[in-house]
Structures are given as C-alpha cells and as structure tokens.
Amino acid sequence: MPRILENAIVRLLKERPFYGWLLAGLRKSAGSSGFPLGVTFREGIPTLLPSAKGFRP
C-alpha cells in the first residue's frame, strides 16, 4: 500500500475516527486501473484497491 495512503488513514483515525476505522477495516489489494484509488466487493467483502502509479506525492 502506498505510504501516502497509510498516512491518510492514520490522520483520519485521529481526526475523524469513523472514516479512519472504515478504511482501516477494508481488505487491501493492489489495483491496476488508471485511478489512484477504488473500492469494490470481492466475494461479498469490501476491498480497497490502491494503485501505486496513481498516487503522486
């Protein structure tokens, strides 16, 4: 998972616990689309799909 996304989750956990908890609880899997981030359901489980090439520091 890209470091920038990890930092965003930590900030959300501190500032807005509900959204941080929601993101931290999602299963993570590498994404391959041109979009920086996506959420989908795989086998009924919400999955976060970060794309490393989509994030720019």
Sequence and secondary structure as in RCSB ss.txt:
>XXXX:A:sequence
MPRILENAIVRLLKERPFYGWLLAGLRKSAGSSGFPLGVTFREGIPTLLPSAKGFRP
>XXXX:A:secstr
  HHHHHHHHHHHHH HHHHHHHHHSEE    SSSSEEEEEETTEEEEEE GGG   
